[in-house]
Amino acid sequence: MTFADVAVTTAAALAVAMLGMWLLSLPLHNAAVADIFWPLGFVLVAALSARADGYGSRKALIAVLVAVWGVVASWLMVTVMW
């Protein structure tokens, strides 16, 4: 995939995910729910960017490192906030 394809796909996926987080925050009356999603948004970007052209092992390593960081950061936010 070219950079433009990945950029459009990533932007669309993030827009849908952020819209979902906002819709989730409405009945909860708590906009802090979106804070939990931010690290997972980076995981989403890394996972979708791994589909771009380039070095396979480097893309996989970056995606795994970002995924580990994102899951840990989100979990810490969940435990601190709730």
C-alpha positions in Angstrom: 0.0 0.0 0.0 1.2 3.5 -0.7 1.5 6.2 2.0 -1.6 7.9 0.7 -3.7 4.7 1.0 -2.5 4.1 4.5 -3.0 7.7 5.5 -6.6 7.8 4.3 -7.4 4.4 5.9 -5.8 5.4 9.2 -7.6 8.8 9.3 -11.0 7.1 8.6 -10.4 4.5 11.3 -9.4 7.0 13.8 -12.4 9.2 13.0 -14.7 6.3 13.5 -13.0 5.2 16.7 -13.0 8.8 18.2 -16.7 9.2 17.2 -17.4 5.9 19.1 -15.6 7.1 22.2 -17.5 10.4 22.1 -20.8 8.5 21.8 -19.8 6.3 24.7 -19.0 9.4 26.8 -22.4 10.9 26.3 -24.6 8.5 28.4 -21.8 8.2 31.0 -21.5 12.0 31.3 -17.7 11.5 31.5 -15.5 12.8 28.7 -12.5 11.3 30.4 -13.4 8.0 28.7 -11.6 9.5 25.6 -8.4 9.7 27.5 -8.4 5.9 27.8 -8.6 5.6 24.0 -5.6 7.9 23.2 -2.9 5.2 23.6 -5.1 2.7 21.8 -5.4 5.2 19.0 -1.6 5.0 18.6 -1.9 1.2 18.5 -4.5 1.5 15.7 -2.3 3.8 13.7 0.7 1.5 14.2 -1.3 -1.6 13.2 -2.7 0.1 10.1 0.7 1.6 9.2 2.3 -1.8 9.2 0.4 -2.5 6.0 2.4 0.2 4.2 5.3 -0.6 1.8 8.7 -1.1 3.5 10.8 -3.4 5.7 8.5 -6.1 7.1 10.6 -6.9 10.2 11.0 -3.2 11.1 7.3 -2.5 10.7 6.4 -5.5 12.8 8.8 -4.5 15.6 7.4 -1.0 15.7 3.8 -2.2 15.7 4.5 -4.6 18.6 6.4 -2.0 20.7 3.6 0.5 20.2 1.0 -2.1 20.9 2.6 -3.0 24.2 3.0 0.6 25.2 -0.6 1.5 24.2 -2.2 -1.4 26.1 -0.2 -0.7 29.2 -0.9 3.0 29.1 -4.6 2.5 28.6 -4.7 -0.1 31.4 -3.0 2.3 33.7 -5.5 5.0 32.8 -8.4 2.7 33.4 -7.1 1.7 36.9 -6.4 5.3 37.9 -9.6 6.8 36.6 -12.1 4.1 37.6 
